């Protein structure tokens, strides 16, 4: 079961590529996509709630409702800023900034949760995260534009959302929590943006629902990892996602890997292996 987060990292890489392809479509506004994507996730999950629904009375305590509200607000900001950046900028330009999320997540987790203060894992997470950014960063990335800033905001708010989620995950099943998260994001986004569906064809809808399925499996694995192994360890395993993206680029797109990418990727893989050995 410890290798499930590795599958999650593979799903994250796959979902990112498909999401970017969808947002490249001129007729698909990033705000509309935000509404449609969360509608698709909630719609796909709805029939399965009978089997996976679980929520305890503690979830309805005022403190935990407030934490859940933080999750929803942070998620909306994180997704909107990410979709905005993806809509107008290349992934190759955004990836170095987006990959700061593991660093944000680890730092916030260590500050907030004493249970996350395994300093061997923290050191591996920091080394792997720095190697991750170093794999992609280039001199021109140091020049910020509004899309780079948007991606950075997205990384920070995804980290806030994930770290806040950890505090209340025990009161839900992973399936229930993700369904409610996406349902509330859909409702709030629908009320704010009132999207127009004009010009969106059936093929695009099928892609949106396909991506929704990928994100459902990804998030359930992520939440399970947080509960079973903690935020820091799970984050280390999910750092493999960019490794998969590089591998896909090499295998399917015939892109050449630089020596720096090969060295940094090797460091990341070694950090993941070391973390698994420590955890076992």
MODELLER restraints for C-alpha pairs under 7 A, 6 or more apart:
rsr = mdl.restraints
at = mdl.atoms
rsr.add(forms.Gaussian(group=physical.xy_distance, feature=features.Distance(at['CA:4:A'], at['CA:221:A']), mean=6.62, stdev=0.5))
rsr.add(forms.Gaussian(group=physical.xy_distance, feature=features.Distance(at['CA:5:A'], at['CA:221:A']), mean=6.17, stdev=0.5))
rsr.add(forms.Gaussian(group=physical.xy_distance, feature=features.Distance(at['CA:5:A'], at['CA:222:A']), mean=6.58, stdev=0.5))
rsr.add(forms.Gaussian(group=physical.xy_distance, feature=features.Distance(at['CA:5:A'], at['CA:225:A']), mean=6.61, stdev=0.5))
rsr.add(forms.Gaussian(group=physical.xy_distance, feature=features.Distance(at['CA:5:A'], at['CA:234:A']), mean=6.65, stdev=0.5))
rsr.add(forms.Gaussian(group=physical.xy_distance, feature=features.Distance(at['CA:5:A'], at['CA:237:A']), mean=5.97, stdev=0.5))
rsr.add(forms.Gaussian(group=physical.xy_distance, feature=features.Distance(at['CA:5:A'], at['CA:238:A']), mean=6.17, stdev=0.5))
rsr.add(forms.Gaussian(group=physical.xy_distance, feature=features.Distance(at['CA:6:A'], at['CA:237:A']), mean=5.93, stdev=0.5))
rsr.add(forms.Gaussian(group=physical.xy_distance, feature=features.Distance(at['CA:6:A'], at['CA:238:A']), mean=6.33, stdev=0.5))
rsr.add(forms.Gaussian(group=physical.xy_distance, feature=features.Distance(at['CA:6:A'], at['CA:240:A']), mean=6.85, stdev=0.5))
rsr.add(forms.Gaussian(group=physical.xy_distance, feature=features.Distance(at['CA:8:A'], at['CA:218:A']), mean=4.93, stdev=0.5))
rsr.add(forms.Gaussian(group=physical.xy_distance, feature=features.Distance(at['CA:8:A'], at['CA:221:A']), mean=6.01, stdev=0.5))
rsr.add(forms.Gaussian(group=physical.xy_distance, feature=features.Distance(at['CA:8:A'], at['CA:222:A']), mean=6.82, stdev=0.5))
rsr.add(forms.Gaussian(group=physical.xy_distance, feature=features.Distance(at['CA:8:A'], at['CA:238:A']), mean=6.89, stdev=0.5))
rsr.add(forms.Gaussian(group=physical.xy_distance, feature=features.Distance(at['CA:9:A'], at['CA:238:A']), mean=4.76, stdev=0.5))
rsr.add(forms.Gaussian(group=physical.xy_distance, feature=features.Distance(at['CA:9:A'], at['CA:240:A']), mean=5.78, stdev=0.5))
rsr.add(forms.Gaussian(group=physical.xy_distance, feature=features.Distance(at['CA:9:A'], at['CA:241:A']), mean=4.27, stdev=0.5))
rsr.add(forms.Gaussian(group=physical.xy_distance, feature=features.Distance(at['CA:10:A'], at['CA:241:A']), mean=5.63, stdev=0.5))
rsr.add(forms.Gaussian(group=physical.xy_distance, feature=features.Distance(at['CA:10:A'], at['CA:244:A']), mean=6.30, stdev=0.5))
rsr.add(forms.Gaussian(group=physical.xy_distance, feature=features.Distance(at['CA:11:A'], at['CA:214:A']), mean=6.18, stdev=0.5))
rsr.add(forms.Gaussian(group=physical.xy_distance, feature=features.Distance(at['CA:11:A'], at['CA:218:A']), mean=5.82, stdev=0.5))
rsr.add(forms.Gaussian(group=physical.xy_distance, feature=features.Distance(at['CA:12:A'], at['CA:218:A']), mean=6.38, stdev=0.5))
rsr.add(forms.Gaussian(group=physical.xy_distance, feature=features.Distance(at['CA:12:A'], at['CA:241:A']), mean=6.24, stdev=0.5))
rsr.add(forms.Gaussian(group=physical.xy_distance, feature=features.Distance(at['CA:13:A'], at['CA:241:A']), mean=5.31, stdev=0.5))
rsr.add(forms.Gaussian(group=physical.xy_distance, feature=features.Distance(at['CA:13:A'], at['CA:242:A']), mean=6.69, stdev=0.5))
rsr.add(forms.Gaussian(group=physical.xy_distance, feature=features.Distance(at['CA:13:A'], at['CA:244:A']), mean=6.53, stdev=0.5))
rsr.add(forms.Gaussian(group=physical.xy_distance, feature=features.Distance(at['CA:13:A'], at['CA:245:A']), mean=5.74, stdev=0.5))
rsr.add(forms.Gaussian(group=physical.xy_distance, feature=features.Distance(at['CA:15:A'], at['CA:211:A']), mean=5.93, stdev=0.5))
rsr.add(forms.Gaussian(group=physical.xy_distance, feature=features.Distance(at['CA:15:A'], at['CA:214:A']), mean=6.05, stdev=0.5))
rsr.add(forms.Gaussian(group=physical.xy_distance, feature=features.Distance(at['CA:15:A'], at['CA:215:A']), mean=6.68, stdev=0.5))
rsr.add(forms.Gaussian(group=physical.xy_distance, feature=features.Distance(at['CA:18:A'], at['CA:211:A']), mean=6.77, stdev=0.5))
rsr.add(forms.Gaussian(group=physical.xy_distance, feature=features.Distance(at['CA:19:A'], at['CA:211:A']), mean=6.94, stdev=0.5))
rsr.add(forms.Gaussian(group=physical.xy_distance, feature=features.Distance(at['CA:20:A'], at['CA:86:A']), mean=6.05, stdev=0.5))
rsr.add(forms.Gaussian(group=physical.xy_distance, feature=features.Distance(at['CA:23:A'], at['CA:30:A']), mean=6.73, stdev=0.5))
rsr.add(forms.Gaussian(group=physical.xy_distance, feature=features.Distance(at['CA:23:A'], at['CA:86:A']), mean=6.74, stdev=0.5))
rsr.add(forms.Gaussian(group=physical.xy_distance, feature=features.Distance(at['CA:23:A'], at['CA:87:A']), mean=5.18, stdev=0.5))
rsr.add(forms.Gaussian(group=physical.xy_distance, feature=features.Distance(at['CA:24:A'], at['CA:87:A']), mean=5.97, stdev=0.5))
rsr.add(forms.Gaussian(group=physical.xy_distance, feature=features.Distance(at['CA:27:A'], at['CA:199:A']), mean=6.28, stdev=0.5))
rsr.add(forms.Gaussian(group=physical.xy_distance, feature=features.Distance(at['CA:27:A'], at['CA:200:A']), mean=6.86, stdev=0.5))
rsr.add(forms.Gaussian(group=physical.xy_distance, feature=features.Distance(at['CA:30:A'], at['CA:83:A']), mean=5.62, stdev=0.5))
rsr.add(forms.Gaussian(group=physical.xy_distance, feature=features.Distance(at['CA:30:A'], at['CA:84:A']), mean=5.86, stdev=0.5))
rsr.add(forms.Gaussian(group=physical.xy_distance, feature=features.Distance(at['CA:30:A'], at['CA:87:A']), mean=6.50, stdev=0.5))
rsr.add(forms.Gaussian(group=physical.xy_distance, feature=features.Distance(at['CA:31:A'], at['CA:80:A']), mean=6.95, stdev=0.5))
rsr.add(forms.Gaussian(group=physical.xy_distance, feature=features.Distance(at['CA:31:A'], at['CA:193:A']), mean=6.86, stdev=0.5))
rsr.add(forms.Gaussian(group=physical.xy_distance, feature=features.Distance(at['CA:32:A'], at['CA:195:A']), mean=5.10, stdev=0.5))
rsr.add(forms.Gaussian(group=physical.xy_distance, feature=features.Distance(at['CA:32:A'], at['CA:196:A']), mean=6.99, stdev=0.5))
rsr.add(forms.Gaussian(group=physical.xy_distance, feature=features.Distance(at['CA:34:A'], at['CA:80:A']), mean=6.71, stdev=0.5))
rsr.add(forms.Gaussian(group=physical.xy_distance, feature=features.Distance(at['CA:35:A'], at['CA:186:A']), mean=5.45, stdev=0.5))
rsr.add(forms.Gaussian(group=physical.xy_distance, feature=features.Distance(at['CA:35:A'], at['CA:189:A']), mean=5.73, stdev=0.5))
rsr.add(forms.Gaussian(group=physical.xy_distance, feature=features.Distance(at['CA:35:A'], at['CA:190:A']), mean=5.94, stdev=0.5))
rsr.add(forms.Gaussian(group=physical.xy_distance, feature=features.Distance(at['CA:37:A'], at['CA:208:A']), mean=6.10, stdev=0.5))
rsr.add(forms.Gaussian(group=physical.xy_distance, feature=features.Distance(at['CA:37:A'], at['CA:212:A']), mean=6.54, stdev=0.5))
rsr.add(forms.Gaussian(group=physical.xy_distance, feature=features.Distance(at['CA:38:A'], at['CA:182:A']), mean=5.45, stdev=0.5))
rsr.add(forms.Gaussian(group=physical.xy_distance, feature=features.Distance(at['CA:38:A'], at['CA:183:A']), mean=6.85, stdev=0.5))
rsr.add(forms.Gaussian(group=physical.xy_distance, feature=features.Distance(at['CA:38:A'], at['CA:185:A']), mean=6.81, stdev=0.5))
rsr.add(forms.Gaussian(group=physical.xy_distance, feature=features.Distance(at['CA:38:A'], at['CA:186:A']), mean=5.20, stdev=0.5))
rsr.add(forms.Gaussian(group=physical.xy_distance, feature=features.Distance(at['CA:39:A'], at['CA:186:A']), mean=5.70, stdev=0.5))
rsr.add(forms.Gaussian(group=physical.xy_distance, feature=features.Distance(at['CA:40:A'], at['CA:208:A']), mean=6.91, stdev=0.5))
rsr.add(forms.Gaussian(group=physical.xy_distance, feature=features.Distance(at['CA:40:A'], at['CA:209:A']), mean=5.46, stdev=0.5))
rsr.add(forms.Gaussian(group=physical.xy_distance, feature=features.Distance(at['CA:40:A'], at['CA:212:A']), mean=6.01, stdev=0.5))
rsr.add(forms.Gaussian(group=physical.xy_distance, feature=features.Distance(at['CA:41:A'], at['CA:182:A']), mean=6.83, stdev=0.5))
rsr.add(forms.Gaussian(group=physical.xy_distance, feature=features.Distance(at['CA:41:A'], at['CA:212:A']), mean=4.91, stdev=0.5))
rsr.add(forms.Gaussian(group=physical.xy_distance, feature=features.Distance(at['CA:41:A'], at['CA:213:A']), mean=6.92, stdev=0.5))
rsr.add(forms.Gaussian(group=physical.xy_distance, feature=features.Distance(at['CA:41:A'], at['CA:216:A']), mean=6.89, stdev=0.5))
rsr.add(forms.Gaussian(group=physical.xy_distance, feature=features.Distance(at['CA:42:A'], at['CA:179:A']), mean=5.75, stdev=0.5))
rsr.add(forms.Gaussian(group=physical.xy_distance, feature=features.Distance(at['CA:42:A'], at['CA:182:A']), mean=6.08, stdev=0.5))
rsr.add(forms.Gaussian(group=physical.xy_distance, feature=features.Distance(at['CA:42:A'], at['CA:183:A']), mean=5.62, stdev=0.5))
rsr.add(forms.Gaussian(group=physical.xy_distance, feature=features.Distance(at['CA:45:A'], at['CA:179:A']), mean=6.54, stdev=0.5))
rsr.add(forms.Gaussian(group=physical.xy_distance, feature=features.Distance(at['CA:52:A'], at['CA:175:A']), mean=6.29, stdev=0.5))
rsr.add(forms.Gaussian(group=physical.xy_distance, feature=features.Distance(at['CA:52:A'], at['CA:176:A']), mean=6.81, stdev=0.5))
rsr.add(forms.Gaussian(group=physical.xy_distance, feature=features.Distance(at['CA:53:A'], at['CA:173:A']), mean=6.76, stdev=0.5))
rsr.add(forms.Gaussian(group=physical.xy_distance, feature=features.Distance(at['CA:53:A'], at['CA:176:A']), mean=5.43, stdev=0.5))
rsr.add(forms.Gaussian(group=physical.xy_distance, feature=features.Distance(at['CA:54:A'], at['CA:172:A']), mean=5.35, stdev=0.5))
rsr.add(forms.Gaussian(group=physical.xy_distance, feature=features.Distance(at['CA:54:A'], at['CA:173:A']), mean=5.21, stdev=0.5))
rsr.add(forms.Gaussian(group=physical.xy_distance, feature=features.Distance(at['CA:54:A'], at['CA:176:A']), mean=6.19, stdev=0.5))
rsr.add(forms.Gaussian(group=physical.xy_distance, feature=features.Distance(at['CA:55:A'], at['CA:171:A']), mean=5.63, stdev=0.5))
rsr.add(forms.Gaussian(group=physical.xy_distance, feature=features.Distance(at['CA:55:A'], at['CA:172:A']), mean=4.48, stdev=0.5))
rsr.add(forms.Gaussian(group=physical.xy_distance, feature=features.Distance(at['CA:55:A'], at['CA:173:A']), mean=6.81, stdev=0.5))
rsr.add(forms.Gaussian(group=physical.xy_distance, feature=features.Distance(at['CA:56:A'], at['CA:171:A']), mean=5.17, stdev=0.5))
rsr.add(forms.Gaussian(group=physical.xy_distance, feature=features.Distance(at['CA:56:A'], at['CA:172:A']), mean=6.55, stdev=0.5))
rsr.add(forms.Gaussian(group=physical.xy_distance, feature=features.Distance(at['CA:58:A'], at['CA:171:A']), mean=6.35, stdev=0.5))
rsr.add(forms.Gaussian(group=physical.xy_distance, feature=features.Distance(at['CA:59:A'], at['CA:65:A']), mean=6.69, stdev=0.5))
rsr.add(forms.Gaussian(group=physical.xy_distance, feature=features.Distance(at['CA:59:A'], at['CA:171:A']), mean=5.53, stdev=0.5))
rsr.add(forms.Gaussian(group=physical.xy_distance, feature=features.Distance(at['CA:64:A'], at['CA:168:A']), mean=6.50, stdev=0.5))
rsr.add(forms.Gaussian(group=physical.xy_distance, feature=features.Distance(at['CA:67:A'], at['CA:164:A']), mean=6.51, stdev=0.5))
rsr.add(forms.Gaussian(group=physical.xy_distance, feature=features.Distance(at['CA:71:A'], at['CA:161:A']), mean=4.74, stdev=0.5))
rsr.add(forms.Gaussian(group=physical.xy_distance, feature=features.Distance(at['CA:71:A'], at['CA:164:A']), mean=6.28, stdev=0.5))
rsr.add(forms.Gaussian(group=physical.xy_distance, feature=features.Distance(at['CA:71:A'], at['CA:165:A']), mean=6.36, stdev=0.5))
rsr.add(forms.Gaussian(group=physical.xy_distance, feature=features.Distance(at['CA:72:A'], at['CA:181:A']), mean=6.29, stdev=0.5))
rsr.add(forms.Gaussian(group=physical.xy_distance, feature=features.Distance(at['CA:72:A'], at['CA:184:A']), mean=7.00, stdev=0.5))
rsr.add(forms.Gaussian(group=physical.xy_distance, feature=features.Distance(at['CA:72:A'], at['CA:185:A']), mean=6.23, stdev=0.5))
rsr.add(forms.Gaussian(group=physical.xy_distance, feature=features.Distance(at['CA:74:A'], at['CA:157:A']), mean=5.27, stdev=0.5))
rsr.add(forms.Gaussian(group=physical.xy_distance, feature=features.Distance(at['CA:74:A'], at['CA:158:A']), mean=6.75, stdev=0.5))
rsr.add(forms.Gaussian(group=physical.xy_distance, feature=features.Distance(at['CA:74:A'], at['CA:160:A']), mean=6.66, stdev=0.5))
rsr.add(forms.Gaussian(group=physical.xy_distance, feature=features.Distance(at['CA:74:A'], at['CA:161:A']), mean=5.40, stdev=0.5))
rsr.add(forms.Gaussian(group=physical.xy_distance, feature=features.Distance(at['CA:75:A'], at['CA:157:A']), mean=6.85, stdev=0.5))
rsr.add(forms.Gaussian(group=physical.xy_distance, feature=features.Distance(at['CA:75:A'], at['CA:158:A']), mean=6.35, stdev=0.5))
rsr.add(forms.Gaussian(group=physical.xy_distance, feature=features.Distance(at['CA:75:A'], at['CA:161:A']), mean=6.00, stdev=0.5))
rsr.add(forms.Gaussian(group=physical.xy_distance, feature=features.Distance(at['CA:76:A'], at['CA:185:A']), mean=6.31, stdev=0.5))
rsr.add(forms.Gaussian(group=physical.xy_distance, feature=features.Distance(at['CA:77:A'], at['CA:154:A']), mean=6.88, stdev=0.5))
rsr.add(forms.Gaussian(group=physical.xy_distance, feature=features.Distance(at['CA:77:A'], at['CA:157:A']), mean=6.76, stdev=0.5))
rsr.add(forms.Gaussian(group=physical.xy_distance, feature=features.Distance(at['CA:78:A'], at['CA:153:A']), mean=6.92, stdev=0.5))
rsr.add(forms.Gaussian(group=physical.xy_distance, feature=features.Distance(at['CA:78:A'], at['CA:154:A']), mean=4.09, stdev=0.5))
rsr.add(forms.Gaussian(group=physical.xy_distance, feature=features.Distance(at['CA:78:A'], at['CA:155:A']), mean=6.87, stdev=0.5))
rsr.add(forms.Gaussian(group=physical.xy_distance, feature=features.Distance(at['CA:78:A'], at['CA:157:A']), mean=5.08, stdev=0.5))
rsr.add(forms.Gaussian(group=physical.xy_distance, feature=features.Distance(at['CA:78:A'], at['CA:158:A']), mean=5.44, stdev=0.5))
rsr.add(forms.Gaussian(group=physical.xy_distance, feature=features.Distance(at['CA:79:A'], at['CA:154:A']), mean=6.67, stdev=0.5))
rsr.add(forms.Gaussian(group=physical.xy_distance, feature=features.Distance(at['CA:81:A'], at['CA:150:A']), mean=5.16, stdev=0.5))
rsr.add(forms.Gaussian(group=physical.xy_distance, feature=features.Distance(at['CA:81:A'], at['CA:151:A']), mean=6.27, stdev=0.5))
rsr.add(forms.Gaussian(group=physical.xy_distance, feature=features.Distance(at['CA:81:A'], at['CA:153:A']), mean=6.90, stdev=0.5))
rsr.add(forms.Gaussian(group=physical.xy_distance, feature=features.Distance(at['CA:81:A'], at['CA:154:A']), mean=5.42, stdev=0.5))
rsr.add(forms.Gaussian(group=physical.xy_distance, feature=features.Distance(at['CA:82:A'], at['CA:150:A']), mean=6.63, stdev=0.5))
rsr.add(forms.Gaussian(group=physical.xy_distance, feature=features.Distance(at['CA:82:A'], at['CA:151:A']), mean=5.44, stdev=0.5))
rsr.add(forms.Gaussian(group=physical.xy_distance, feature=features.Distance(at['CA:82:A'], at['CA:154:A']), mean=5.46, stdev=0.5))
rsr.add(forms.Gaussian(group=physical.xy_distance, feature=features.Distance(at['CA:85:A'], at['CA:147:A']), mean=4.76, stdev=0.5))
rsr.add(forms.Gaussian(group=physical.xy_distance, feature=features.Distance(at['CA:85:A'], at['CA:150:A']), mean=6.05, stdev=0.5))
rsr.add(forms.Gaussian(group=physical.xy_distance, feature=features.Distance(at['CA:85:A'], at['CA:151:A']), mean=5.97, stdev=0.5))
rsr.add(forms.Gaussian(group=physical.xy_distance, feature=features.Distance(at['CA:89:A'], at['CA:147:A']), mean=6.64, stdev=0.5))
rsr.add(forms.Gaussian(group=physical.xy_distance, feature=features.Distance(at['CA:93:A'], at['CA:141:A']), mean=6.98, stdev=0.5))
rsr.add(forms.Gaussian(group=physical.xy_distance, feature=features.Distance(at['CA:94:A'], at['CA:148:A']), mean=6.22, stdev=0.5))
rsr.add(forms.Gaussian(group=physical.xy_distance, feature=features.Distance(at['CA:94:A'], at['CA:151:A']), mean=6.64, stdev=0.5))
rsr.add(forms.Gaussian(group=physical.xy_distance, feature=features.Distance(at['CA:95:A'], at['CA:136:A']), mean=6.96, stdev=0.5))
rsr.add(forms.Gaussian(group=physical.xy_distance, feature=features.Distance(at['CA:96:A'], at['CA:133:A']), mean=5.30, stdev=0.5))
rsr.add(forms.Gaussian(group=physical.xy_distance, feature=features.Distance(at['CA:96:A'], at['CA:136:A']), mean=5.16, stdev=0.5))
rsr.add(forms.Gaussian(group=physical.xy_distance, feature=features.Distance(at['CA:96:A'], at['CA:137:A']), mean=5.41, stdev=0.5))
rsr.add(forms.Gaussian(group=physical.xy_distance, feature=features.Distance(at['CA:97:A'], at['CA:148:A']), mean=6.78, stdev=0.5))
rsr.add(forms.Gaussian(group=physical.xy_distance, feature=features.Distance(at['CA:97:A'], at['CA:151:A']), mean=6.31, stdev=0.5))
rsr.add(forms.Gaussian(group=physical.xy_distance, feature=features.Distance(at['CA:97:A'], at['CA:152:A']), mean=5.72, stdev=0.5))
rsr.add(forms.Gaussian(group=physical.xy_distance, feature=features.Distance(at['CA:98:A'], at['CA:151:A']), mean=5.75, stdev=0.5))
rsr.add(forms.Gaussian(group=physical.xy_distance, feature=features.Distance(at['CA:98:A'], at['CA:152:A']), mean=6.21, stdev=0.5))
rsr.add(forms.Gaussian(group=physical.xy_distance, feature=features.Distance(at['CA:98:A'], at['CA:155:A']), mean=5.62, stdev=0.5))
rsr.add(forms.Gaussian(group=physical.xy_distance, feature=features.Distance(at['CA:99:A'], at['CA:132:A']), mean=6.88, stdev=0.5))
rsr.add(forms.Gaussian(group=physical.xy_distance, feature=features.Distance(at['CA:99:A'], at['CA:133:A']), mean=6.05, stdev=0.5))
rsr.add(forms.Gaussian(group=physical.xy_distance, feature=features.Distance(at['CA:100:A'], at['CA:133:A']), mean=6.87, stdev=0.5))
rsr.add(forms.Gaussian(group=physical.xy_distance, feature=features.Distance(at['CA:100:A'], at['CA:155:A']), mean=6.42, stdev=0.5))
rsr.add(forms.Gaussian(group=physical.xy_distance, feature=features.Distance(at['CA:101:A'], at['CA:155:A']), mean=4.55, stdev=0.5))
rsr.add(forms.Gaussian(group=physical.xy_distance, feature=features.Distance(at['CA:101:A'], at['CA:156:A']), mean=6.25, stdev=0.5))
rsr.add(forms.Gaussian(group=physical.xy_distance, feature=features.Distance(at['CA:101:A'], at['CA:159:A']), mean=6.04, stdev=0.5))
rsr.add(forms.Gaussian(group=physical.xy_distance, feature=features.Distance(at['CA:102:A'], at['CA:129:A']), mean=6.28, stdev=0.5))
rsr.add(forms.Gaussian(group=physical.xy_distance, feature=features.Distance(at['CA:102:A'], at['CA:235:A']), mean=6.28, stdev=0.5))
rsr.add(forms.Gaussian(group=physical.xy_distance, feature=features.Distance(at['CA:103:A'], at['CA:126:A']), mean=6.60, stdev=0.5))
rsr.add(forms.Gaussian(group=physical.xy_distance, feature=features.Distance(at['CA:103:A'], at['CA:129:A']), mean=6.01, stdev=0.5))
rsr.add(forms.Gaussian(group=physical.xy_distance, feature=features.Distance(at['CA:104:A'], at['CA:156:A']), mean=6.18, stdev=0.5))
rsr.add(forms.Gaussian(group=physical.xy_distance, feature=features.Distance(at['CA:104:A'], at['CA:159:A']), mean=5.78, stdev=0.5))
rsr.add(forms.Gaussian(group=physical.xy_distance, feature=features.Distance(at['CA:105:A'], at['CA:159:A']), mean=4.54, stdev=0.5))
rsr.add(forms.Gaussian(group=physical.xy_distance, feature=features.Distance(at['CA:105:A'], at['CA:163:A']), mean=6.65, stdev=0.5))
rsr.add(forms.Gaussian(group=physical.xy_distance, feature=features.Distance(at['CA:106:A'], at['CA:232:A']), mean=5.62, stdev=0.5))
rsr.add(forms.Gaussian(group=physical.xy_distance, feature=features.Distance(at['CA:108:A'], at['CA:163:A']), mean=6.83, stdev=0.5))
rsr.add(forms.Gaussian(group=physical.xy_distance, feature=features.Distance(at['CA:109:A'], at['CA:116:A']), mean=6.46, stdev=0.5))
rsr.add(forms.Gaussian(group=physical.xy_distance, feature=features.Distance(at['CA:109:A'], at['CA:163:A']), mean=5.90, stdev=0.5))
rsr.add(forms.Gaussian(group=physical.xy_distance, feature=features.Distance(at['CA:109:A'], at['CA:231:A']), mean=6.72, stdev=0.5))
rsr.add(forms.Gaussian(group=physical.xy_distance, feature=features.Distance(at['CA:110:A'], at['CA:116:A']), mean=5.45, stdev=0.5))
rsr.add(forms.Gaussian(group=physical.xy_distance, feature=features.Distance(at['CA:110:A'], at['CA:117:A']), mean=5.64, stdev=0.5))
rsr.add(forms.Gaussian(group=physical.xy_distance, feature=features.Distance(at['CA:116:A'], at['CA:230:A']), mean=6.60, stdev=0.5))
rsr.add(forms.Gaussian(group=physical.xy_distance, feature=features.Distance(at['CA:116:A'], at['CA:231:A']), mean=6.98, stdev=0.5))
rsr.add(forms.Gaussian(group=physical.xy_distance, feature=features.Distance(at['CA:116:A'], at['CA:232:A']), mean=6.45, stdev=0.5))
rsr.add(forms.Gaussian(group=physical.xy_distance, feature=features.Distance(at['CA:121:A'], at['CA:232:A']), mean=6.83, stdev=0.5))
rsr.add(forms.Gaussian(group=physical.xy_distance, feature=features.Distance(at['CA:121:A'], at['CA:233:A']), mean=6.54, stdev=0.5))
rsr.add(forms.Gaussian(group=physical.xy_distance, feature=features.Distance(at['CA:121:A'], at['CA:275:A']), mean=6.21, stdev=0.5))
rsr.add(forms.Gaussian(group=physical.xy_distance, feature=features.Distance(at['CA:122:A'], at['CA:232:A']), mean=6.68, stdev=0.5))
rsr.add(forms.Gaussian(group=physical.xy_distance, feature=features.Distance(at['CA:124:A'], at['CA:271:A']), mean=5.57, stdev=0.5))
rsr.add(forms.Gaussian(group=physical.xy_distance, feature=features.Distance(at['CA:125:A'], at['CA:232:A']), mean=6.91, stdev=0.5))
rsr.add(forms.Gaussian(group=physical.xy_distance, feature=features.Distance(at['CA:125:A'], at['CA:236:A']), mean=5.44, stdev=0.5))
rsr.add(forms.Gaussian(group=physical.xy_distance, feature=features.Distance(at['CA:128:A'], at['CA:267:A']), mean=6.71, stdev=0.5))
rsr.add(forms.Gaussian(group=physical.xy_distance, feature=features.Distance(at['CA:128:A'], at['CA:268:A']), mean=4.81, stdev=0.5))
rsr.add(forms.Gaussian(group=physical.xy_distance, feature=features.Distance(at['CA:128:A'], at['CA:271:A']), mean=6.09, stdev=0.5))
rsr.add(forms.Gaussian(group=physical.xy_distance, feature=features.Distance(at['CA:131:A'], at['CA:264:A']), mean=5.12, stdev=0.5))
rsr.add(forms.Gaussian(group=physical.xy_distance, feature=features.Distance(at['CA:131:A'], at['CA:267:A']), mean=6.82, stdev=0.5))
rsr.add(forms.Gaussian(group=physical.xy_distance, feature=features.Distance(at['CA:131:A'], at['CA:268:A']), mean=6.54, stdev=0.5))
rsr.add(forms.Gaussian(group=physical.xy_distance, feature=features.Distance(at['CA:132:A'], at['CA:264:A']), mean=6.71, stdev=0.5))
rsr.add(forms.Gaussian(group=physical.xy_distance, feature=features.Distance(at['CA:132:A'], at['CA:268:A']), mean=6.98, stdev=0.5))
rsr.add(forms.Gaussian(group=physical.xy_distance, feature=features.Distance(at['CA:134:A'], at['CA:264:A']), mean=7.00, stdev=0.5))
rsr.add(forms.Gaussian(group=physical.xy_distance, feature=features.Distance(at['CA:135:A'], at['CA:260:A']), mean=6.34, stdev=0.5))
rsr.add(forms.Gaussian(group=physical.xy_distance, feature=features.Distance(at['CA:135:A'], at['CA:261:A']), mean=4.89, stdev=0.5))
rsr.add(forms.Gaussian(group=physical.xy_distance, feature=features.Distance(at['CA:135:A'], at['CA:264:A']), mean=5.61, stdev=0.5))
rsr.add(forms.Gaussian(group=physical.xy_distance, feature=features.Distance(at['CA:166:A'], at['CA:226:A']), mean=6.71, stdev=0.5))
rsr.add(forms.Gaussian(group=physical.xy_distance, feature=features.Distance(at['CA:174:A'], at['CA:220:A']), mean=5.43, stdev=0.5))
rsr.add(forms.Gaussian(group=physical.xy_distance, feature=features.Distance(at['CA:174:A'], at['CA:223:A']), mean=5.86, stdev=0.5))
rsr.add(forms.Gaussian(group=physical.xy_distance, feature=features.Distance(at['CA:174:A'], at['CA:224:A']), mean=6.52, stdev=0.5))
rsr.add(forms.Gaussian(group=physical.xy_distance, feature=features.Distance(at['CA:175:A'], at['CA:220:A']), mean=6.17, stdev=0.5))
rsr.add(forms.Gaussian(group=physical.xy_distance, feature=features.Distance(at['CA:225:A'], at['CA:234:A']), mean=5.58, stdev=0.5))
rsr.add(forms.Gaussian(group=physical.xy_distance, feature=features.Distance(at['CA:226:A'], at['CA:234:A']), mean=6.28, stdev=0.5))
rsr.add(forms.Gaussian(group=physical.xy_distance, feature=features.Distance(at['CA:233:A'], at['CA:275:A']), mean=6.99, stdev=0.5))
rsr.add(forms.Gaussian(group=physical.xy_distance, feature=features.Distance(at['CA:236:A'], at['CA:272:A']), mean=6.07, stdev=0.5))
rsr.add(forms.Gaussian(group=physical.xy_distance, feature=features.Distance(at['CA:237:A'], at['CA:272:A']), mean=5.82, stdev=0.5))
rsr.add(forms.Gaussian(group=physical.xy_distance, feature=features.Distance(at['CA:243:A'], at['CA:265:A']), mean=6.28, stdev=0.5))
rsr.add(forms.Gaussian(group=physical.xy_distance, feature=features.Distance(at['CA:249:A'], at['CA:255:A']), mean=5.55, stdev=0.5))
rsr.add(forms.Gaussian(group=physical.xy_distance, feature=features.Distance(at['CA:250:A'], at['CA:256:A']), mean=6.25, stdev=0.5))
